[in-house]
Amino acid sequence: MPNSTREMRRRAPLHYEAKADNARVAARIILDTNDAARAQAASSIGYTGSTGIALRESFLRECSIALELVVKAVIAQKIEMKRSSKKVTTVPSSHDLVMLWATAGLPELSLEDRETLVIARRVLNWAGRYAAPKNDEREDKLYSEERRYLKDEPRPGELRVKKLRSIDWDQFDRLYTIAIGIFWSLRTEANPELS
């Protein structure tokens, strides 16, 4: 039986790539929006909050979505080429960017780059959408996983407070560029007529 249209889209590397590219350009436009344009847009709808905060939140969401989708594009491309792990037959439905990065077989990352993925994961899971996580237990589990990903487990009896930084364009774009470069390299290998 043929795949449904939705299933074909869930497997199509170029669908993930196009959506990732759209999110990336949206993040850049948000970042480059000048104060006058912000003020005019806010005034036109009666917005009295902080446009800086609103656009920062939007920037983080778009960066996080772009990273998730470009990594999923690599996974989908590897599945299509039959180059993924035997356990990976579909693109995972997850926001866990550290796990997705590993599943895609992308290069080992520095601590700073892993932290960028952890921050993006948090944005995708709840921080980019809600005032607080749905429940404390789930959030405690996410924090525990984050510490493991950052290889930053406190020793028994040690109190360690660490505030995650934010994401800037260069940190985001460095990871995006790694993933998109590998995606297009795989794509060209699978379709030599593209080169």
C-alpha positions in Angstrom: 0.0 0.0 0.0 1.5 3.4 -0.9 2.4 5.9 1.8 -0.1 8.6 2.6 0.8 12.2 1.6 1.5 13.0 5.2 3.8 10.0 5.6 5.7 10.9 2.4 6.2 14.4 3.9 7.4 12.9 7.2 10.1 11.1 5.2 11.0 13.8 2.6 14.4 15.3 3.3 13.6 18.4 1.2 10.5 19.2 3.2 12.5 19.4 6.4 15.3 21.4 4.7 12.8 23.9 3.2 11.1 24.4 6.6 14.5 24.7 8.3 15.6 27.3 5.8 12.4 29.3 6.3 12.9 29.3 10.0 16.5 30.4 9.6 15.7 33.3 7.4 12.9 34.4 9.7 15.3 34.3 12.7 17.7 36.6 10.7 15.0 39.0 9.7 13.8 39.2 13.4 17.4 39.9 14.4 17.9 42.6 11.8 14.6 44.4 12.4 15.4 48.0 13.3 13.9 50.0 16.2 11.7 52.1 13.9 10.1 49.1 12.3 9.5 47.5 15.7 7.9 50.7 17.1 5.7 51.1 14.0 4.5 47.5 14.1 3.8 47.6 17.8 1.9 50.9 17.5 -0.2 49.6 14.6 -1.7 46.9 16.8 -1.7 48.7 20.1 1.1 46.6 21.6 2.6 48.2 24.7 5.0 45.5 25.9 8.6 45.2 25.1 9.3 44.6 21.4 12.8 43.7 22.3 11.7 40.8 24.6 9.0 39.7 22.1 11.5 39.6 19.2 14.1 37.9 21.3 11.6 35.1 22.2 10.7 34.8 18.5 14.3 34.7 17.5 15.0 31.9 19.9 11.9 29.9 18.7 12.9 30.3 15.0 16.6 29.3 15.7 15.4 26.3 17.7 12.9 25.2 15.1 15.5 25.7 12.3 18.1 23.5 14.2 15.5 20.7 14.8 14.4 20.7 11.2 17.8 20.8 9.6 19.0 17.9 11.8 15.8 16.0 10.9 16.6 16.7 7.2 19.9 14.9 7.6 18.2 12.0 9.3 15.6 11.8 6.6 18.3 12.0 3.9 20.2 9.2 5.5 17.1 7.0 5.8 16.3 7.7 2.1 19.9 6.7 1.2 19.7 3.6 3.5 22.7 5.1 5.4 21.0 5.4 8.8 21.3 3.1 11.7 19.2 -0.1 11.4 17.2 1.1 14.4 16.3 4.4 12.7 13.6 3.8 10.1 11.6 7.0 10.6 12.5 10.6 11.6 12.1 10.7 15.4 9.2 12.8 16.7 11.3 14.5 19.4 12.6 18.0 20.3 15.6 16.4 22.0 18.2 18.1 19.8 21.2 16.4 21.5 19.7 13.0 20.8 18.7 14.0 17.2 22.2 15.3 16.5 23.7 12.0 17.6 21.0 10.0 15.6 21.9 12.0 12.5 25.5 11.0 13.0 26.7 14.6 13.0 30.1 15.5 14.3 30.9 15.5 18.0 30.4 18.9 19.5 32.2 21.2 22.0 30.5 21.8 25.3 29.4 25.3 24.1 27.7 23.8 21.1 26.0 21.0 23.1 24.8 23.8 25.4 23.3 25.6 22.4 21.4 22.4 21.5 20.2 22.0 25.2 18.9 25.6 25.2 17.1 25.1 21.9 15.6 21.9 23.3 14.3 23.8 26.3 12.8 26.5 24.0 11.1 23.8 21.9 9.8 21.8 24.8 8.3 24.7 26.8 10.2 27.9 27.3 9.4 29.2 23.8 5.7 28.7 24.3 4.6 28.6 27.9 5.2 30.6 31.1 6.2 27.4 33.0 6.6 23.7 32.3 3.4 21.6 32.4 4.5 19.8 35.6 7.5 19.9 37.9 8.4 16.2 37.6 8.8 16.4 33.9 10.9 19.5 34.2 13.1 17.9 36.8 13.7 15.0 34.4 14.5 17.4 31.6 17.0 19.3 33.9 18.6 16.0 34.8 19.0 15.0 31.2 20.5 18.5 30.4 23.1 18.0 33.1 24.0 14.6 31.6 24.2 16.1 28.1 26.5 18.8 29.4 28.6 16.3 31.4 28.0 18.6 34.3 26.8 16.2 37.1 27.5 17.6 40.5 29.5 15.4 42.9 27.7 14.2 46.0 27.4 17.0 48.5 28.3 19.6 46.0 25.9 22.5 45.2 26.3 23.9 41.8 24.1 26.6 40.3 24.4 27.1 36.6 22.3 29.4 34.6 22.1 28.5 30.9 23.1 31.3 28.6 21.0 32.3 25.6 21.7 31.7 21.9 23.2 34.3 19.6 23.3 34.2 15.8 26.9 32.9 15.6 26.3 30.0 18.0 23.1 29.0 16.1 24.5 29.5 12.6 27.6 27.5 13.4 25.5 24.4 14.2 23.1 25.1 11.3 26.0 25.4 8.8 27.5 22.1 10.0 24.2 20.2 9.5 23.1 21.9 6.2 26.6 21.3 4.8 26.3 17.6 5.6 22.7 17.5 4.3 23.7 18.9 0.9 26.8 16.7 0.7 24.6 13.6 1.2 22.0 15.0 -1.2 24.6 15.6 -3.9 26.0 12.1 -3.4 22.5 10.6 -3.8 21.7 12.8 -6.8 25.0 13.5 -8.7 23.1 15.5 -11.3 22.7 18.2 -8.6 26.4 19.0 -8.6 
